[in-house]
Structures are given as structure tokens and as C-alpha cells.
Amino acid sequence: MQTIEIIKQSITNLDTEIIVNAANSALQHGGGVCGYIFDAAGARKLQEACDKIGGCPTGSAVITPGFDLCKYIVHAVGPRWNGGNSNEAQQLYSCYMKSLDLAREYDCHSIGFPLISTGVFRYPMYEAWEKAIEAVSDWAKSNADYEIRIVFAVLDDKILETGKDILSYKASGLMMVRRGDWKTLDMPEQHDQFNLLVGVSDKQLEILRHGHLPREMEDKWFWYMEGDVLYAHRSWTGFCIYIADFSEKGKIKITVNRDPEQYKCTDVDEDRENFSELLFCWMHEPYDHYNEWLSETVKMLKRAGMTKDTLTINGEKHDAIFFHKPEEPNGYLSNWYLSDFVIDGIKFTSNEQYIMYRKCLLFGDTESAKKALETDDPSKQQDIGRKAKGFDQKLWEGSRQAIALRGLLAKFEQNEDLKKQLLDTGNAYLVECAGSDKIWACGVRLDDKERHDASKWKGTNLLGFALMEVREIIRNKK
């Protein structure tokens, strides 16, 4: 039998054969969970055992006797959080998998984990839970013949409940929600249609395919998929509000309810924004209905003129629009947003692809330039560009903004929906928010209040200012 559980208890009080230490790579006595485990096991004896091993790389794990604490202690070295772009997720996943591999190797059938990397290594709690539960679930499936009890021990109520919610979702996620699972009414004859240009990954589409059954009054939506078509119904009434067809890559065909007795919105642009924000919430595991409700509330306040995003520059406040990932609000501004355009007879699927293609050509690396055209994945394109042969930093610094400007101009001039959205930003400052990017972005995360004050930026916001220049060029052509 295999079990995965999350309990509120000190990890040093678990009765498991193995206790996992959130270790540092030097395997030294540390603070937090690491310090408690060392002290409970007998710090001197445990340190001597660790010194004989010498160290452990990030993403891996080693084992020592448990001395006064348990049968064995596994020392798992999780990653330090660096914005999510430095292989942290893979390293965190790996240290859980290797810990469980050691449990099987040493014939242990119970193991206790802390939530690795969330202390001084500052890994975001929600993302840490997702990766931890994904890892132990995957290990259990691939070792279905091995009996083991897997326990997570935490002390904070919020951390406990978040973990339980994600674990519950993972457990029930194998079941697909179907049309008959909740009350539904068909789309009325009064409806409208529009296209939403957005890239949805296979993983995100798979999340959507699970659907959502309402559990609480705050759950405003019941949705399910039939083939590549998603049906979204208001949970309280059963009214069908949106039908979204995902069959065409890079474009979602939306049918929206226009019966005034069922749905009050009559504006396509507003619906485009509404559905984009809903997708952002629905494509994350688990579905966070509270933050969806919060987002809708903030949006209504903005429309009523009660609140708006601003940026302070030299003590003066200006309208601002903040963005980061393609699937997040205002994601169409991202270089990674999938939207076809043609330059010099070559079709590009995103501005990221165009920039990385031109970057490789700039240094004479035609082989890498060709590879950048062979994939539609912006992350792979970026990796290819970063490894361009003959790279020269000064040459790139002098060329990159001009290259980006040309790509952005083609992206927005050749896609009418995107051009309208860009022009509708008026004179607002456009700001890319990414804590790990101090060149194209402002160097501050999208959820960090410091993004509202330009004096606190840690980056140059090169993309944001390029977008503002493109907006001005397009505006002056009209």
C-alpha cells in the first residue's frame, strides 16, 4: 500500500524510518529545519557522518544514519529560488525523487519530508507544493510494487491547507468533469463570436481538460471540454457564457452569450479581457477561485474609476500597464506571446523567435539561426540564442533594441486584434515585470509592489519602452 499525507507536526516528532533534511550542499549544520534535525539526531555525530561524505550537489540527496532521531536521515539539497528561470523546478523535483530512491534502496517503507527549499532558500510556497506533490506522486506511480508511507510535516496552517488542497486536486484530477456533472443550459441564439490570439501549451490544455466542478459559493464557473471545445457555464444558473474552440494553434475561437437576461456584457473587447483572465486562473493547478474572484472585483473597481495601475516617476504618478508571461493579464505584450508575422519572407511565431534568429545571424551562427526557426517553443528559442557561437556582448547591446523594434512592429501591424489592444493602452507606461530579467524587464516581479515606483526598479525595462515606441510609430501612421 502507498499513502501520501500532510500533517501539522514537527518533523523531528515523526515516527518514520527516514526523515529528510532540507540540507545545504556542504552538508553543514544549518538553521531552520536543518538545525532542528541535526540537534535532534545529535549534532556532533551527524556532522561527522556528513563530513565523511563531503557534500551533495543541488537537486540530489545522500543518506546517513539517523542516530538519536530515526533509522536514517536523507539529506536532500533543494535549489535556491532565483526567479524560476534557473532550473529550480527540475532540481526540486529531482531531490524528492532521489530521496525516495534512497528509501527503496535501503528497504525503508516510511519517509518524512519537510517542504524543501521554502525556508532560507525562498522557494515560493505554492510552487514548492506543486513540485513536491508532483514528484512523490510520479515516484509512487513508477514504483507501484513498493509499499511506502510518505508524510509531509509542516507547522503553519496556511502551508498545511495549501498542501492539502493541491494533494486533493492531484488525487481527483484523474477524473474528467463531464457535461452532466452539473446543471447546464445551452448557448442561446443571441450570441456573438470573436477570436482570441493566445498560445496555450499542451500542459495547460491538459489542465483545462480536467474541467471544474463547483464546491463553494465563490466558485462561479462550471466548465468541461468535449474534444477541443471548452464549455463554460455560470455555476449558480447553468447559463452557458462561453464556448471556446482550441482546435487551431495560437487562436481560440470564442462564442459568447448575448442574452441580456443571462449575461450583461455586450462588448467584445471586454469579453476578450474577461476570458483571458479566466484562462489565466483556470490553467493553473489547482484552480484558485478566490484569486479569480479578487481579480474580477479589482477589474470592476477600475471600470468604475475607483482604482487603476500607476507608475511613480520623479514623484509624479502616471498610468501604467504591467505584464510578464503570455498567459497572464496583458500577456499579448510579451515577446513569448504566440502571434504569427512575416519579415523578409520568413514566418515567425513570436517576437522571441525573431529576436533569437536575428541574434544568431548577427554573430554568423547560421546553424543556430536555423534551429531557432525549427521550434515554436520560446523557451527553446531563447536557449538557442543564449548559446549562439561568436557572441559579442557589446555588439549585442548595440543591436538588440533595433532588432526587437522591427519584430514588434511586424507583430502588431500584421495582427489587427493585437494592434487595437496596443493602441488602446493610450499613453500608459508599459512595463515588463520579471525579477530575474534586468534587461528586457524592470527587474521586479509582477506581484511586487515596488513595480509601481520606477526608482525601485532593478532593470531597464527595455521591452516596455520598445513597445511604447512601436505604439507611437503605429499611431503616427494613422
N, C-alpha and C positions, 0 to 999 in steps of 0.2 A: 504494500500500500504506500502511496505517496501523498503527502499533505504539505500545503503551504499555508502558513498562518502568520498574522501580525498581531503582536500583543504589546500592552503597555507594561513594561518591566525593564529593570536594569539588566543589561546583557550579562553582567557578572553573576546574576542570580539564576540564569538558565540552567536546566538540567541536561543539556545536550552534550553528546560526546565531544563535539568540536565547537569551539567558539571562534568566530572570525574577528580578527583585529584589523581595524582600519589603519593600516601601517603606513609609515613613510618609507621611501626607497632605501634609506640607510638602516632600517630596522632598529631604530633607536627609541628608547623610552620617550614618549611624547605627551602632549596634553590631551584633553577630552577623553574620548572612548579609549584611545590607545593607552593613555596614562592609567585609567581605571583597570584595564585588563592586566597591564604589567604589575600594578600594585597587588591585584587580587591573586595573581599567579605566583608572586614572589619576584620582585623586580630584578634582584641580582641574578638569580638562577635563569630567568627568562632572557635577560640581556646577554648573559654568557652564551646561551644557546643561539641567539640571533647573531652574535659576533662571529660564531663559527661559520655561519652561512655567509655573512659578509654584506649582503644587500639583496635587493629584489627590484627588478625594473617595473615601471608603471604599467599597469594592465596585467600583471602576473601575481602569483601567490606562492608562498613557501610554507612549510609546516615544521612545528617544533613540539616538544612535549608540552602538556598543559600545566604541569607541576601542581600547584595547590588549587587550581581553578577547575580543570576538566581533563579529559583524556589527551586531547591535542588542541593546540592553537594554530589556526591558519592565519598567516599574515598576508593580507591582500592589499596591494598598493593601488589605490584609485587615482584618477587624474586630478590635477588642479584645474579648476574652471578658468577657461581663457576665452570666453565668449561663444564657445560651441563650434569653433572652426579649426580646432587643433586636434582632431581625432579623439576628443574626450569621450564621446558616446561609445565608440568601439572599445576604448581602453576600459571603461567602466563595465561594459558588458563582459569583457574578457576576464576581468579579475573575479567576477562572480562564477563564471564557467570554470575557471581553473581551480577555484576553491572547492567547488563540487566535485571536480575530477579528483582532487586530493582526498576528499571524503570517501569516494568509492575505492580509490587505490589503497587506502588504509582501513577499508572494511568498516567504516562508521556509518550508522544509519540515522543519525540526527545531527543537525548543524544549526548554529545560531548566528545570524548576521546582524550587524548594525546597518544603518543606511549609509553606505560608504560614500566618502568624498563630500558630504554635506556640511561638515564642520569647518575647520580652518581652510579646507580646500575649496569651499564656497560653491560647490556644485548646486544649482537650483533644485529645490526640494521636489517639485513636481516632476521635472525631467529625470531626476535621480530615481524616483519611484518607478517611473515608466520603464527605465532601462533595467532596473533591478528585477522587476517582476517579469519583464520580457525574458531576461537571461535565465532565471531559475525555472520559468515555465518551459523554455526551449530545452534546457538541460533535462528536465523531468521527462519530456516527450521523447527525447533521443535516448534516454536511459530507462525506458518504461519497465524493464525487467528488474530494476533495482529498487528495493524498499527504502524510503528515506523520509524523515520528517524535517521540513525546512521551516525555520522560525526567524522572523524579524522582530527584534526587540527595540522599542523606542519609548521615550518618556513624555514627549509633547503630544497633547491631544490633537492639535491640527495636523501634525505629521502622521499620527495614528489614523485619523479619519480619512485623510487623503490617500494613504496607502491602501486602506480597506476598500475605498471607492474604486481605485484603479484595479485592485485584485479582483473585485466583484465584476467589474466590467470585462476584464480579460476572460474570466471564467464563463460569463454569459455571452461573450462576443462570438462564440462559435455558432450561436443560433441567429439566423437571419430573421429580421422582422418582416412580416408579410402584410398584404393589404387587409386581410380580415382580422388582424390582431387588435384593431381599434376602430372606432366609428369613422366612416368616410362618406363624403358626398362628392360626386363627380364635378369636374370643372364646368361651370355654366357656359351658355352660349355667348354671354357677354365676357369677352376676354381680349387680351392684347398679346402681341409677341415681339420679342427683341432678342438680339444676340449679346452674349457676354464673352468678351475675349479674355480668356484666362487659361493658364496652363494648370492642369490637375494631374498629379503624378499617379502612377499605378497604386502606390501605397495609400494615397489619400482617397482614391476611388474605392479601394477595398474597404476603408473605414466607412465611407458613405453606404456601401452595400449592406452593412450590418443593420442600418436603419436605426430608429429610435422609438421606443415605447415610453410614453409619459409616465412618470412616477409621482410627481408632486404638482401642485397648482402652478408653480413657476415654470413648469415645462410647457411652453406654448406650442410646441410642434410635435407632430407625429409624422415621421417620414419613412419611406421604404423605396426600394428600387426593383423594377422589373426590367431585366436586360440592362440596357444602358440609360434607362429613363428613370429619373427620381420624381416621386410624387410627395409633395409637402402639404400637410393638412393642419389647420389650426386644431389643437387638441381639444379645446372646450366645445367646439361646434361641429367639427368634422369637415368644415368647408375646405375644399382644395384651393390653395392660394397660388402655388407654383407647380409647374411641371417643367423639369429640366432635362434636356436630352444631351448626354455626354458622348454621343457616338462619334462626333467629329473632333479630332485632336486640336486643342488650342481654342476651341469655340464651344460655348454652351448655348443651346437654343432654348430660350425661356418662353413659356406660355404663362401669363399671369391673369388672375381673376379680376374682372372689372364690374362685377355685380355690386352696386353701391350698398346693398343690404348685407353683403358678406365681407366686403373689403373696401375701405375708404380711399386708398391711394389711387390716383388717376394719372400719375406722372411716370413715364418710362425711366427717366434719369434717377428718380427717387427709388424706383424698384430695382434698378441696376445696382445702386448703392446698398439697398437693403439686402438683396440676395447675396452680394459679395461678402457682406459682413456675416450673414448667416452661414455661408460656406466656411468662412474662417473658423467659426465656432464648431460647426458640425464635423469638420475634417480632423479634429483633434480628439485623442483618446484620453480619458473619457469625455463625452460631451459635457461641457460646463454651462448648464442652463443659467446659472446665476450671472456669470460674466456676459452672457448673451443679453440677459435682461438689463444689466447695467449699461451695456453698450447702447441698447435701444433707448434707455432713459436719457443718457447723455446726448444722444442724437436729437431727441425731441426737444431738449433744453436749448440746443444750438439753434434749431429751426425757429424756436420762439425768441431767439436773440438774447437768451439768458446766459449763455456761455459759449466760448469759442477758443480755439487753439491760438496762442500768441507766442511771439518770439521777442525777447527784450534785447535791443541793440543800443548801446550807449545810453541806457536809461529810458529809451523810448520803446513802446510796445507796438508790434506790427503783427498783422495776420500771418499765420504760418500753417503749413500742411506738412506733417511728419509721416514718413513711410520707411519700410525696410523690406520685408520679404514679399514676393509676388502674391502669396495667398492672404496677406494681411490687408487691412484697410489702406487704400491709396497705393496698393501694390503694383498698379499699372505703371507707376513711375520707376520701378526697379529695373536695373539692367537685366535682371534674370527673368523678367516677365516675358512669356512666350507670345510673340506677335510677329508674323512674317513680314519682311520687307526685302526689297531688291536694290542692290548697289553694284554698278558695273556689271550687270548681267548675272550676278550671283545672288541666290536667295539665302537670307539669314533668318533664323527662327527667333533670335533675341539680340538685343544690343550687346550682351555679353559675348555671344558668338562672334559678332562683327569685330569687337574690340580685340579679342584674343587672336582672331585670324589676322588682323592688321598688325598686331604686336609681333607675331611670329614672322610675318613678311618683312617688317621693319628691320629685323636683325638677320634676314636672309635664310631663315629656317623654314623653307617651303614644305618640308616633310611634316613638321608640326602644324603648319597652317592648314594643310590638307586634312590632318586628323581632327582639327577643330571643326571642320565642316562636316565631318562624318558622324558627329553625335549631336543630339538635340538637348543634352543634359548640360545646363550652365555650369554645374559644379565640375564636371569633367572638362569642359572647355576652359574654365579658369585654371585647372591643374595643368593642362597642356600649355597654356600661356605662361604660367609661372616657371615652367621648365624650358622655355624657349632657348635654343642654343645661340650663343653670341650676345646674350643680353647685356645692355649697357644702360646703367641707371640714369645718367644724365640725358642720354638720347631719349629714353622713355619719358622722363619727366617733361621734356620739351615737346613731346609729340602726343601724349595720351589724351589731353583735353580736346585737341583738334580732332583726333580720331573719334572720341566719344561724341562730340558735337555732330559730326557728319552722320554717325549711326543714329543718334537720337532724332535728328531732323528727318531722316528717311522713315524711321519708325512711326513718328507722329503724323507726317504728311501723307503717308501711304495707308493709314488706318484712321478712317473718319471718326469712329467712336472714340478712339484714344485722343485724337486731336481735339475733339469737343471737350473731353474731360480735362485736358491740359489747359485749354483756353478758359474753361470755367473756373480755374483756380484764381483768376483775376491777377492781382498784384501780390498775392501771398508769397512769402518766402517758402521755398521748397527745400526740405531738409531730410536727408537720409540719415537714419539713426541706427548705428551699429557700434557697439563698444569696442570691437576688435578691429574696426576699419577706421584708420585716422587719415586716410587719403580721400577716398570717394565719399565717405560718410563723415559725420560730425564727431565721431569718436565717443558718442554717448548712446546708451541703449534706448529703445523706444519706450520702455517703461520707467525711465529715469527722469525725474522732474528737472534735472539740470539741462535737458534738451531745450527748455524754454528760455535759457539765458545764454546768448552767444559767447559771453565772456568765460563761460564754464566749459565750452566745447574743448575737446582734446584732439579734434581733427579739422580738416579743411573744408569738408562738405563739397568736394569737387563735383560730384554728380548733381547735387541740388542746384548749384549755381549754373552748371551746364544746362540743366532743364529750364531754368529761368531764362537763359539766353535764347534757347530754342523757342520757348514760348513767345519771346519778344520778336524773333525773326518771323515766325508764322503770323503773328498778329499784324506786323507791318506789311505783310504781303497781301492782306485782305483789302 
